């Protein structure tokens, strides 16, 4: 049985800010609201907007939370972006 908690609003993620900060806040909210894994996945999907929401086109219908986070990290995490830009520079 799920515990009813007061509503809290988390800002959507559009790819322009820190992915890690968003995920930490998101995971904190999920813990506070006692979401199960399925709830977490679906709430994360609807929290994505703009460029970040485009990753939803690239995940399989059977994707799991880890798949979605990995794809977001690949596209928006600064650590992965640095490697991407280095590879582009080497290619030039």
MMTF fields as JSON, N, C-alpha, C and O atoms, coordinates in Angstrom:
{
  "mmtfVersion": "1.0.0",
  "mmtfProducer": "UNKNOWN",
  "numBonds": 367,
  "numAtoms": 368,
  "numGroups": 92,
  "numChains": 1,
  "numModels": 1,
  "chainsPerModel": [1],
  "groupsPerChain": [92],
  "chainIdList": ["A"],
  "bondAtomList": [4, 2, 8, 6, 12, 10, 16, 14, 20, 18, 24, 22, 28, 26, 32, 30, 36, 34, 40, 38, 44, 42, 48, 46, 52, 50, 56, 54, 60, 58, 64, 62, 68, 66, 72, 70, 76, 74, 80, 78, 84, 82, 88, 86, 92, 90, 96, 94, 100, 98, 104, 102, 108, 106, 112, 110, 116, 114, 120, 118, 124, 122, 128, 126, 132, 130, 136, 134, 140, 138, 144, 142, 148, 146, 152, 150, 156, 154, 160, 158, 164, 162, 168, 166, 172, 170, 176, 174, 180, 178, 184, 182, 188, 186, 192, 190, 196, 194, 200, 198, 204, 202, 208, 206, 212, 210, 216, 214, 220, 218, 224, 222, 228, 226, 232, 230, 236, 234, 240, 238, 244, 242, 248, 246, 252, 250, 256, 254, 260, 258, 264, 262, 268, 266, 272, 270, 276, 274, 280, 278, 284, 282, 288, 286, 292, 290, 296, 294, 300, 298, 304, 302, 308, 306, 312, 310, 316, 314, 320, 318, 324, 322, 328, 326, 332, 330, 336, 334, 340, 338, 344, 342, 348, 346, 352, 350, 356, 354, 360, 358, 364, 362],
  "bondOrderList": [1, 1, 1, 1, 1, 1, 1, 1, 1, 1, 1, 1, 1, 1, 1, 1, 1, 1, 1, 1, 1, 1, 1, 1, 1, 1, 1, 1, 1, 1, 1, 1, 1, 1, 1, 1, 1, 1, 1, 1, 1, 1, 1, 1, 1, 1, 1, 1, 1, 1, 1, 1, 1, 1, 1, 1, 1, 1, 1, 1, 1, 1, 1, 1, 1, 1, 1, 1, 1, 1, 1, 1, 1, 1, 1, 1, 1, 1, 1, 1, 1, 1, 1, 1, 1, 1, 1, 1, 1, 1, 1],
  "groupList": [{"groupName": "UNK", "atomNameList": ["N", "CA", "C", "O"], "elementList": ["N", "C", "C", "O"], "formalChargeList": [0, 0, 0, 0], "bondAtomList": [1, 0, 2, 1, 3, 2], "bondOrderList": [1, 1, 2], "singleLetterCode": "X", "chemCompType": "L-PEPTIDE LINKING"}],
  "groupTypeList": [0, 0, 0, 0, 0, 0, 0, 0, 0, 0, 0, 0, 0, 0, 0, 0, 0, 0, 0, 0, 0, 0, 0, 0, 0, 0, 0, 0, 0, 0, 0, 0, 0, 0, 0, 0, 0, 0, 0, 0, 0, 0, 0, 0, 0, 0, 0, 0, 0, 0, 0, 0, 0, 0, 0, 0, 0, 0, 0, 0, 0, 0, 0, 0, 0, 0, 0, 0, 0, 0, 0, 0, 0, 0, 0, 0, 0, 0, 0, 0, 0, 0, 0, 0, 0, 0, 0, 0, 0, 0, 0, 0],
  "groupIdList": [1, 2, 3, 4, 5, 6, 7, 8, 9, 10, 11, 12, 13, 14, 15, 16, 17, 18, 19, 20, 21, 22, 23, 24, 25, 26, 27, 28, 29, 30, 31, 32, 33, 34, 35, 36, 37, 38, 39, 40, 41, 42, 43, 44, 45, 46, 47, 48, 49, 50, 51, 52, 53, 54, 55, 56, 57, 58, 59, 60, 61, 62, 63, 64, 65, 66, 67, 68, 69, 70, 71, 72, 73, 74, 75, 76, 77, 78, 79, 80, 81, 82, 83, 84, 85, 86, 87, 88, 89, 90, 91, 92],
  "secStructList": [7, 7, 7, 7, 7, 7, 7, 7, 7, 7, 7, 7, 5, 7, 1, 1, 1, 7, 2, 2, 2, 2, 2, 2, 2, 2, 2, 2, 2, 2, 2, 2, 6, 6, 7, 7, 2, 2, 2, 2, 2, 2, 2, 2, 2, 2, 2, 5, 7, 2, 2, 2, 2, 4, 4, 4, 4, 4, 1, 7, 6, 6, 7, 7, 2, 2, 2, 2, 2, 2, 2, 2, 2, 2, 2, 2, 7, 2, 2, 2, 2, 2, 2, 2, 2, 2, 2, 2, 2, 2, 2, 7],
  "xCoordList": [0.84, 0.0, 0.89, 1.812, 0.609, 1.404, 0.944, -0.244, 1.915, 1.634, 1.355, 2.124, 0.265, -0.056, 0.764, 0.71, 1.508, 2.345, 1.901, 1.259, 2.234, 1.884, 2.594, 3.683, 1.978, 2.564, 3.766, 3.739, 4.791, 5.998, 6.23, 6.039, 6.636, 6.865, 8.359, 9.094, 8.785, 10.161, 10.202, 9.363, 11.149, 11.285, 11.641, 12.32, 11.187, 11.494, 12.951, 13.568, 13.49, 14.866, 14.826, 14.216, 15.482, 15.476, 16.845, 17.01, 17.814, 19.146, 20.078, 21.265, 19.579, 20.434, 21.159, 22.176, 20.675, 21.315, 22.118, 22.391, 22.49, 23.259, 22.369, 21.392, 22.715, 21.969, 22.115, 21.136, 23.326, 23.549, 22.717, 22.148, 22.646, 21.831, 20.372, 19.699, 19.877, 18.486, 18.225, 17.229, 19.122, 18.906, 18.939, 18.173, 19.81, 19.859, 18.552, 17.986, 18.07, 16.797, 15.645, 14.762, 15.662, 14.622, 14.609, 13.547, 15.786, 15.869, 15.444, 14.842, 15.758, 15.304, 13.791, 13.183, 13.193, 11.738, 11.118, 10.127, 11.698, 11.173, 11.217, 10.278, 12.292, 12.405, 11.377, 10.718, 11.238, 10.298, 8.862, 8.076, 8.533, 7.169, 6.95, 5.862, 7.99, 7.9, 7.477, 6.677, 8.013, 7.7, 8.396, 9.515, 7.736, 8.405, 9.149, 9.069, 9.863, 10.694, 9.894, 10.36, 8.704, 7.873, 7.435, 7.458, 7.039, 6.661, 7.835, 7.676, 9.015, 10.208, 10.469, 10.717, 10.412, 10.662, 9.678, 10.084, 8.394, 7.378, 7.431, 7.241, 7.685, 7.81, 9.034, 8.992, 10.122, 11.303, 10.995, 11.38, 10.315, 9.962, 9.163, 9.438, 8.19, 7.368, 8.057, 7.587, 9.177, 9.936, 10.887, 11.486, 11.026, 11.945, 11.234, 10.104, 11.905, 11.359, 12.44, 13.625, 12.021, 12.954, 13.92, 13.529, 15.203, 16.234, 16.328, 16.569, 16.142, 16.213, 15.087, 15.286, 13.923, 12.797, 13.033, 12.4, 13.925, 14.212, 14.799, 14.697, 15.417, 15.968, 14.87, 15.136, 13.639, 12.542, 12.283, 11.739, 12.67, 12.529, 13.562, 13.397, 14.63, 15.75, 15.802, 16.725, 14.835, 14.84, 13.815, 12.82, 14.087, 13.18, 11.921, 11.919, 10.86, 9.626, 9.812, 9.019, 10.852, 11.097, 12.252, 12.829, 12.576, 13.69, 13.403, 12.255, 14.479, 14.378, 15.001, 15.574, 14.885, 15.393, 16.877, 17.287, 17.671, 19.119, 19.406, 20.34, 18.615, 18.796, 18.545, 19.298, 17.491, 17.146, 18.206, 18.616, 18.645, 19.669, 20.975, 21.636, 21.353, 22.587, 22.518, 23.497, 21.386, 21.224, 21.27, 21.884, 20.628, 20.7, 22.127, 22.569, 22.849, 24.239, 25.102, 25.96, 24.879, 25.649, 25.448, 26.384, 24.235, 23.935, 24.134, 24.455, 23.951, 23.908, 24.875, 25.046, 25.502, 26.422, 27.74, 28.264, 28.272, 29.483, 30.664, 31.496, 30.762, 31.867, 31.841, 32.874, 30.668, 30.543, 30.647, 31.168, 30.16, 30.249, 31.705, 32.07, 32.535, 33.954, 34.609, 35.374, 34.312, 34.881, 34.379, 35.136, 33.13, 32.55, 33.262, 33.614, 33.472, 34.118, 35.589, 36.106, 36.25, 37.646, 37.701, 38.578, 36.769, 36.727, 36.457, 37.045, 35.577, 35.306, 36.551, 36.84, 37.281, 38.504, 39.555, 40.236, 39.688, 40.645, 40.258, 41.122, 38.948, 38.453, 38.721, 38.736, 38.931, 39.193, 40.645, 41.088],
  "yCoordList": [-1.177, 0.0, 1.246, 1.36, 2.15, 3.369, 4.398, 4.539, 5.104, 6.171, 7.448, 7.811, 8.135, 9.397, 10.509, 10.708, 11.222, 12.321, 13.598, 13.544, 14.74, 16.001, 16.111, 15.568, 16.806, 16.97, 17.913, 18.956, 17.527, 18.327, 18.46, 17.495, 19.624, 19.814, 19.855, 20.673, 18.973, 18.951, 19.595, 19.296, 20.458, 21.091, 20.036, 19.054, 20.246, 19.332, 19.501, 20.533, 18.473, 18.531, 18.635, 17.8, 19.668, 19.881, 19.708, 19.951, 19.29, 19.066, 20.248, 20.128, 21.387, 22.576, 22.73, 23.421, 22.115, 22.226, 20.98, 20.149, 20.863, 19.712, 18.486, 18.485, 17.452, 16.199, 15.585, 15.1, 15.599, 14.982, 15.649, 14.969, 16.97, 17.683, 17.298, 17.04, 17.258, 16.867, 15.457, 15.226, 14.506, 13.12, 12.967, 12.18, 13.705, 13.646, 14.158, 13.536, 15.292, 15.829, 14.875, 14.664, 14.303, 13.371, 12.131, 11.698, 11.563, 10.373, 10.665, 9.816, 11.867, 12.26, 12.332, 11.892, 12.891, 12.981, 11.586, 11.307, 10.72, 9.359, 8.619, 7.9, 8.789, 8.139, 8.71, 7.96, 10.026, 10.687, 10.253, 10.044, 10.119, 9.753, 8.235, 7.779, 7.462, 5.996, 5.396, 4.461, 5.935, 5.384, 4.042, 3.857, 3.102, 1.855, 2.075, 3.155, 1.062, 1.224, 1.619, 2.414, 1.076, 1.426, 2.892, 3.604, 3.331, 4.74, 5.666, 6.681, 5.293, 6.124, 6.268, 7.37, 5.158, 5.185, 6.109, 6.953, 5.952, 6.741, 8.218, 9.087, 8.507, 9.908, 10.556, 11.725, 9.797, 10.358, 10.648, 11.698, 9.743, 9.957, 11.248, 12.013, 11.491, 12.687, 13.946, 15.054, 13.789, 14.953, 15.496, 16.556, 14.782, 15.201, 16.095, 15.821, 17.163, 18.094, 18.444, 18.196, 19.012, 19.512, 18.455, 17.331, 18.833, 17.923, 16.658, 15.577, 16.776, 15.597, 14.613, 13.402, 15.11, 14.234, 13.448, 12.415, 13.923, 13.22, 11.833, 10.964, 11.606, 10.277, 9.227, 8.039, 9.653, 8.699, 8.011, 6.907, 8.66, 8.054, 6.951, 6.09, 6.984, 6.065, 4.898, 4.087, 4.799, 3.661, 2.635, 2.969, 1.396, 0.332, 0.332, 0.883, -0.283, -0.348, -1.103, -0.939, -1.923, -2.719, -2.13, -2.816, -0.882, -0.246, -0.166, -0.106, -0.166, -0.045, 1.276, 1.998, 1.577, 2.825, 3.018, 4.099, 1.979, 2.072, 2.42, 3.171, 1.883, 2.177, 3.656, 4.294, 4.185, 5.586, 6.509, 7.48, 6.214, 7.052, 6.981, 8.003, 5.801, 5.648, 6.486, 7.137, 6.478, 7.258, 8.758, 9.521, 9.178, 10.59, 10.996, 12.079, 10.141, 10.447, 10.546, 11.423, 9.66, 9.687, 11.0, 11.529, 11.516, 12.727, 14.026, 15.047, 14.017, 15.277, 15.399, 16.499, 14.329, 14.421, 15.021, 14.642, 15.946, 16.664, 15.721, 15.951, 14.671, 13.722, 13.062, 12.962, 12.618, 11.961, 12.972, 12.648, 14.182, 15.214, 15.565, 15.775, 15.631, 15.945, 14.896, 15.237, 13.634, 12.567, 12.676, 12.44, 13.026, 13.187, 14.303, 14.132, 15.443, 16.568, 16.27, 16.708, 15.542, 15.129, 14.257, 14.427, 13.329, 12.438, 13.233, 12.945, 14.232, 15.073, 15.841, 15.951, 16.37, 17.117, 16.205, 16.603, 14.987, 14.045, 13.716, 13.514, 13.663, 13.349, 14.457, 14.207, 15.666, 16.788, 16.832, 17.704],
  "zCoordList": [0.0, 0.0, 0.0, 0.807, -0.888, -1.004, 0.013, 0.3, 0.544, 1.5, 0.725, -0.165, 1.049, 0.384, 1.02, 2.234, 0.218, 0.684, -0.009, -1.058, 0.563, -0.104, -1.452, -1.637, -2.371, -3.695, -3.651, -2.998, -4.346, -4.484, -5.971, -6.711, -6.426, -7.855, -8.143, -7.588, -9.006, -9.463, -10.841, -11.69, -11.066, -12.369, -13.415, -13.114, -14.617, -15.723, -16.127, -15.862, -16.77, -17.263, -18.782, -19.451, -19.329, -20.779, -21.425, -22.62, -20.64, -21.19, -21.042, -21.342, -20.588, -20.529, -19.204, -19.143, -18.16, -16.853, -16.52, -17.387, -15.263, -14.799, -14.675, -13.926, -15.414, -15.34, -13.958, -13.391, -13.408, -12.099, -11.01, -10.156, -11.037, -10.053, -10.193, -9.196, -11.421, -11.653, -11.128, -10.444, -11.446, -11.031, -9.51, -8.953, -8.838, -7.372, -6.784, -5.884, -7.292, -6.809, -7.121, -6.29, -8.322, -8.739, -7.842, -7.396, -7.578, -6.743, -5.305, -4.648, -4.818, -3.489, -3.411, -2.435, -4.447, -4.49, -4.564, -3.889, -5.377, -5.525, -4.189, -3.847, -3.44, -2.13, -1.163, -0.442, -1.142, -0.243, -0.518, 0.406, -1.798, -2.181, -2.263, -2.614, -1.937, -1.902, -3.244, -3.285, -4.336, -5.646, -5.815, -5.337, -6.496, -6.853, -8.176, -8.762, -8.636, -9.841, -11.07, -11.886, -11.207, -12.368, -12.297, -13.301, -11.11, -10.923, -11.247, -11.925, -10.747, -10.97, -12.466, -12.954, -13.188, -14.63, -15.344, -16.144, -15.059, -15.757, -15.368, -16.218, -14.1, -13.686, -14.327, -14.71, -14.442, -15.101, -16.564, -17.079, -17.232, -18.642, -18.834, -19.758, -17.98, -18.145, -17.634, -17.891, -16.906, -16.435, -17.496, -17.312, -18.591, -19.647, -20.647, -21.052, -21.037, -22.026, -23.043, -22.82, -24.141, -25.145, -25.634, -25.95, -25.692, -26.195, -25.353, -25.89, -24.053, -23.183, -23.484, -23.394, -23.836, -24.149, -25.438, -25.657, -26.279, -27.529, -27.282, -28.148, -26.112, -25.828, -25.75, -25.929, -25.484, -25.397, -26.735, -26.776, -27.818, -29.152, -29.362, -30.227, -28.563, -28.778, -27.799, -27.862, -26.899, -25.99, -26.467, -27.11, -26.137, -26.569, -25.701, -24.6, -26.201, -25.413, -24.089, -23.161, -24.007, -22.805, -21.981, -21.137, -22.225, -21.52, -20.029, -19.586, -19.286, -17.835, -17.406, -18.221, -16.147, -15.595, -15.918, -16.34, -15.721, -15.967, -17.427, -17.711, -18.352, -19.775, -20.056, -20.791, -19.471, -19.689, -19.089, -19.726, -17.884, -17.247, -18.03, -18.214, -18.489, -19.272, -20.543, -20.907, -21.211, -22.433, -22.131, -22.876, -21.051, -20.653, -20.327, -20.712, -19.624, -19.282, -20.534, -20.634, -21.472, -22.708, -23.46, -24.059, -23.426, -24.181, -23.42, -24.029, -22.089, -21.361, -20.185, -19.659, -19.761, -18.636, -19.099, -20.146, -18.331, -18.749, -18.927, -19.804, -18.126, -18.261, -19.643, -20.305, -20.071, -21.365, -22.508, -23.575, -22.293, -23.322, -23.605, -24.762, -22.584, -22.77, -23.665, -24.567, -23.418, -24.251, -25.69, -26.632, -25.856, -27.187, -27.952, -29.119, -27.294, -27.951, -28.263, -29.291, -27.395, -27.667, -28.909, -29.756, -29.017, -30.186, -31.449, -32.491, -31.382, -32.544, -32.974, -34.165, -32.004, -32.317, -32.949, -33.894, -32.432, -33.021, -34.457, -35.309, -34.72, -36.065, -37.068, -38.273, -36.596, -37.498, -37.815, -38.562]
}
